[in-house]
Amino acid sequence: MARTLGVIGGGQLARMMIAPAIELGIEIKVLAETEGSPAQLAATQVGDYQDLDTVREFAKTVDVLTFDHEHVPLEVLETLEAEGFKFEPSSKALRFAQNKLDMRKRLAELGVPIPDWAQINSAAELDEFIASHGSVVILKTPTGGYDGKGVRVVRSSADAADWLALGKPLLVEEKVDFVRELAQLSARNRSGEWKPWQTVQTIQRDGVCAEVLSPAPNANFELASQIAERIAVGLDVTGVLAVELFETADGNLLVNELAMRPHNSGHFSIEGALTSQFEQHVRAALNLPLGQPSAAAEYAVMLNLLGTDDKNSFVEHYDRAMNTAPGAHIHTYGKAPRAGRKMGHVTALSNLSLEDARATALAAHQALQA
């Protein structure tokens, strides 16, 4: 049985895989981009994940490889898979997380509910789509976007003249009139075992996730989980899959984005579920039986800690936050500080209500940022 897991990327997601891997008796190694990365405790190699030889040398030291992010070039993965190295998820699945146009095309083939969309190659095509979709649309770069980057609200092709000038295809979508955003996380292993967490609600501020509520009040878990399972099986996803959803006023769900790795919307699961997304991802990548994703408490709320300046000032206020909200769980990522960057998160649980859990999390959050 495979016992050594390699993670490409040294960010906070790799960092949070370390503890559950150790608890499972799994050796974990990380290929980090730089010295002093968040996952430095397990970083056995530092190098460029875009370089074939670098990734190959790292791959030789582990049984299975997985990812902290989706940015490893497909040609690197395909070359190494042909040489016999094993990646979970595979390049065949990961291409749909890397390229939004490929993702939209495949989801349409699978009959998954998605916003109306088109591939745009010219200003005329964009203006035509805008005219037929209520005068305001969402334009996206097919690759490289995250946390609101690579996404624009446009009313005419003039709003995207710089992107169009690059001569590369773009993705345009109808601007969905949604009432809230949800996320459905699940995990699948190579044997085909699949398990979902409960549906959560995500609250965005300035294009970045600020809060996660678990479970999402009155969410259609049956529908959300059916959509997630169809995607996981149809795209042959292994590991954690996060499906970001728009909920419309009539209760319909439309798929917005996908991530094939642990996801910000699942951080609550570290304390809020019997099996966290990080443990489950390790299990799934190594084709171990999946753990139970059942809730550890009736309610969980996670608040992101975003950088406010060029220093990681949160740690200066740990004592105050812990005294203010002893029931809160505080996580920091060891990242180089920057205003607006995700530097950590706070989670609180309650068996009374979401409001009770949020009040605890918010008290700690405010004490840390004061």
Residue pairs with C-beta under 8 A, 6 or more apart in sequence:
1 286
2 63
2 64
2 86
2 286
2 287
3 25
3 26
3 27
3 63
3 286
4 26
4 27
4 28
4 29
4 61
4 62
4 63
4 64
5 17
5 21
5 26
5 27
5 28
5 29
5 62
5 63
5 64
5 65
5 66
5 282
5 285
5 286
6 28
6 29
6 30
6 31
6 58
6 59
6 61
6 62
6 63
6 64
6 65
6 66
7 14
7 17
7 28
7 29
7 30
7 31
7 39
7 42
7 65
7 66
7 67
7 68
8 31
8 49
8 55
8 58
8 65
8 66
8 67
8 68
8 69
8 72
9 30
9 31
9 32
9 33
9 39
9 49
9 67
9 68
9 69
9 71
10 30
10 31
10 32
10 33
10 34
10 37
10 38
10 39
10 40
10 43
10 46
10 68
11 37
11 38
11 39
11 68
11 69
11 333
11 335
12 38
12 39
12 333
12 334
12 335
12 342
13 68
13 69
13 261
13 262
13 278
14 30
14 32
14 37
14 38
14 39
14 42
14 68
15 38
15 39
15 41
15 333
15 334
16 262
16 267
16 270
16 278
16 331
17 28
17 39
17 262
17 278
17 281
17 282
18 28
18 39
18 41
18 42
19 278
20 276
20 278
20 279
20 282
21 27
21 28
21 282
22 28
23 279
24 279
24 282
24 283
24 288
26 282
26 286
28 42
28 282
29 42
29 44
29 45
29 58
29 61
29 62
30 37
30 39
30 42
30 43
30 44
30 45
30 68
31 43
31 44
31 45
31 46
31 47
31 49
31 54
31 55
31 58
32 39
32 40
32 43
32 45
32 46
33 46
33 47
33 48
33 49
34 46
35 46
37 43
37 46
37 334
38 333
38 334
38 335
39 68
40 334
44 58
44 61
45 54
45 57
45 58
45 61
47 54
47 57
47 58
48 54
49 55
49 71
49 72
49 76
50 71
50 72
50 73
50 76
51 76
52 76
52 79
52 80
55 72
55 76
55 80
56 80
56 83
56 85
58 65
59 65
59 80
59 85
63 86
63 286
64 86
64 87
64 88
64 285
64 286
65 85
65 86
65 87
65 88
66 87
66 88
66 89
66 239
66 261
66 281
66 285
67 87
67 89
67 94
67 260
67 261
68 261
69 261
70 94
70 97
70 98
70 259
70 260
70 261
71 98
72 94
74 91
74 94
74 95
74 98
77 87
77 90
77 91
77 94
78 91
80 87
81 87
81 90
81 91
87 94
88 190
88 238
88 239
88 284
88 285
88 286
88 287
89 97
89 236
89 237
89 238
89 239
89 260
90 236
90 238
92 236
93 235
93 236
93 237
93 238
93 260
94 260
95 102
96 102
96 103
96 106
96 235
96 258
96 260
97 103
97 258
97 259
97 260
98 143
99 142
99 143
100 140
100 141
100 142
100 143
100 145
100 171
100 257
101 119
101 142
101 169
101 171
102 142
103 258
104 114
104 117
104 171
106 234
106 235
107 114
107 231
107 255
108 114
110 230
110 231
110 234
110 235
111 230
112 227
112 230
112 231
112 234
112 255
113 227
113 252
113 253
113 254
113 255
114 254
114 255
115 138
115 173
115 174
115 176
115 246
115 254
115 256
116 133
116 173
116 174
117 171
117 172
117 173
117 174
118 125
118 129
118 171
118 172
119 169
119 170
119 171
119 172
120 126
120 129
120 139
120 164
120 169
120 170
120 171
120 172
121 169
121 170
122 164
123 157
123 161
123 164
124 157
126 139
126 154
126 157
126 160
126 164
126 170
126 172
127 156
127 157
129 137
129 172
130 136
130 137
130 154
130 155
130 156
130 157
130 172
133 174
133 175
134 174
134 175
135 155
136 153
136 154
136 155
136 175
137 153
137 154
137 172
137 173
137 174
137 175
138 151
138 152
138 153
138 154
138 172
138 173
138 174
138 175
139 151
139 152
139 153
139 154
139 159
139 160
139 163
139 170
139 171
139 172
139 173
140 150
140 151
140 152
140 170
140 171
140 172
140 173
141 150
141 151
141 163
141 168
141 170
141 171
142 168
142 169
142 170
142 171
143 150
144 150
145 151
147 207
147 208
147 209
147 342
148 206
148 207
148 208
149 207
151 207
152 159
152 160
152 163
153 159
153 175
154 160
157 164
160 170
163 170
164 170
176 246
176 248
176 254
176 256
177 248
177 249
178 246
178 247
178 248
178 254
179 247
179 248
179 249
180 201
180 216
180 247
181 201
181 202
181 203
181 204
181 244
181 245
181 246
181 247
181 256
182 199
182 200
182 201
182 202
182 216
182 219
182 224
182 244
182 245
182 246
182 247
182 253
183 199
183 200
183 201
183 202
183 212
183 242
183 243
183 244
183 245
183 263
183 265
183 266
184 196
184 197
184 199
184 200
184 224
184 225
184 227
184 228
184 242
184 243
184 245
185 196
185 197
185 200
185 228
185 240
185 241
185 242
185 243
185 263
185 265
185 266
185 269
185 277
186 194
186 195
186 196
186 197
186 225
186 228
186 229
186 232
186 240
186 241
186 243
187 194
187 195
187 239
187 240
187 241
187 277
187 280
187 281
187 283
187 284
187 290
187 293
188 194
188 232
188 233
188 237
188 238
188 239
188 241
188 284
189 238
189 283
189 284
189 285
189 287
189 288
189 289
189 290
190 238
190 284
190 287
191 287
192 233
193 289
193 290
194 229
194 232
194 233
194 290
195 280
195 290
195 291
195 292
195 293
196 221
196 225
196 228
196 229
196 293
197 214
197 266
197 269
197 273
197 277
197 293
198 214
198 215
198 216
198 219
198 221
198 293
198 295
199 215
199 216
199 219
199 220
199 221
199 224
199 225
200 212
200 213
200 214
200 215
200 216
200 265
200 266
200 268
201 212
201 213
201 214
201 216
201 217
201 219
202 209
202 211
202 212
202 213
202 244
202 265
203 209
203 210
203 211
203 212
203 213
204 210
206 340
208 304
208 306
208 340
208 342
209 264
209 265
209 304
210 303
210 304
210 306
211 301
211 302
211 303
211 304
211 358
212 264
212 265
212 267
212 268
212 301
212 302
213 299
213 300
213 301
213 354
213 358
214 268
214 269
214 272
214 295
214 299
214 300
214 301
214 302
215 221
215 295
215 299
217 354
219 247
220 251
220 253
223 253
224 243
224 245
224 253
227 243
227 245
227 253
227 255
228 241
228 243
231 237
231 241
231 243
231 255
231 258
232 241
237 260
238 284
238 285
239 260
239 261
239 281
239 284
239 285
240 260
240 261
240 262
240 263
240 266
240 277
240 280
240 281
240 284
241 258
241 259
241 260
242 258
242 259
242 260
242 261
242 262
242 263
242 265
242 266
243 255
243 258
244 255
244 256
244 257
244 258
244 259
244 265
245 253
245 254
245 255
245 256
246 253
246 254
246 256
247 253
248 254
261 281
262 277
262 278
262 281
263 277
264 304
264 342
266 276
266 277
267 277
267 302
267 331
267 345
267 347
268 300
268 301
268 302
268 347
269 275
269 276
269 277
269 278
269 293
270 276
270 277
270 278
270 329
270 331
270 347
271 296
271 300
271 329
271 347
271 349
272 295
272 296
272 297
272 300
272 302
272 347
272 349
273 293
273 294
273 295
273 296
274 291
274 292
274 293
274 294
274 295
274 296
275 283
275 290
275 291
275 292
275 293
279 291
280 290
280 291
280 293
282 288
283 289
283 290
283 291
284 290
296 349
297 349
297 350
297 351
297 357
298 350
298 351
298 352
299 349
299 350
299 351
299 352
299 353
299 354
299 356
299 357
300 347
300 348
300 349
300 350
300 357
301 347
301 348
301 354
301 357
301 358
301 360
301 361
302 345
302 346
302 347
302 361
303 345
303 346
303 347
303 358
303 361
303 362
303 365
304 342
304 344
304 345
305 314
305 332
305 342
305 343
305 344
305 345
305 346
305 365
305 368
305 369
306 339
306 340
306 341
306 342
306 343
307 337
307 338
307 339
307 340
307 341
307 342
307 343
308 339
308 369
309 337
309 339
310 337
310 338
310 339
311 337
312 332
312 335
312 337
312 343
313 337
313 369
314 332
314 343
314 344
314 368
314 369
315 332
317 367
317 368
317 369
317 370
318 330
318 368
320 367
320 368
320 370
321 328
321 330
321 346
321 364
321 365
321 367
321 368
322 328
322 330
322 364
324 363
324 364
324 366
324 367
325 348
325 360
325 361
325 363
325 364
325 367
327 348
327 349
327 360
328 346
328 347
328 348
328 360
328 361
328 363
328 364
329 346
329 347
329 348
330 344
330 346
330 364
330 368
331 344
331 345
331 346
331 347
332 343
332 344
333 342
333 343
333 344
335 341
335 342
335 343
337 343
346 361
346 364
346 365
346 368
347 361
348 357
348 358
348 359
348 360
348 361
348 364
349 357
350 356
350 357
350 360
